[in-house]
C-alpha cells in the first residue's frame, strides 16, 4: 500500500529560481505513492500501478511531455537519474527517459536496443550525464 509524499523547500529560496518550475501535483501525491526519486533539478514519484509523476525544473526532468507521459501512466517498476534527467524501467523491460538531453533525457538514438532491460544506472559529471542499461539477453 502506498503512502503520501510530503515535501518542502528552504524558506529563503529565491522565487526567481523557481520561474521555470513545474509545481508539485499535491492532490495526486496525497495517497498511493510507492517511492520518490530526486535529481539535482527535479523530483519523480512512482504511484501504485506504476504511474509516474514529476515536478521541479522543466528542463531537469520536472516536466514530462504528453507522449512520454502516455508511456509512464502504468507499469513502471523503478527510476534512476542523472543530474538533470530520469530513466524509468517498466515491467515489460522497456526504458522511458525524460529531462535534459545532455544528461540522458532522450534515448531515441538507442531506443531499439533497449529491449528486455533488467537494470539501469546513471552517471554524470560537469555538464553532461549518461545512462547505461543491462539487458537480459546479453
C-alpha angles and dihedrals in degrees: 000000000000127000140209123283116225121188140169142175136216113287091226097055115130110247089216087069088061096050094109095035124126106225120240113265093236097179093050091049095053094092144003097039112151101179140351123216130192138194128182092282112024150014132240129189134195115216130197108292091032101277115155126216125185137189139168129061111019094218094041098058103283091111122063116195117230095252091051092042089058089059091048098052092099146352101047112143102176144003131208129183151203123206094284108011142056133215121200123203113210127209087249092061093254122135125218121189134189138167133060112000092218088061097048099276093135118055097170093117092061101025094114090057094051096089126132091005114180100182142007132199132186133213133182143176135175109328103354147037143192144202128224124201131200116210128206092233097057 
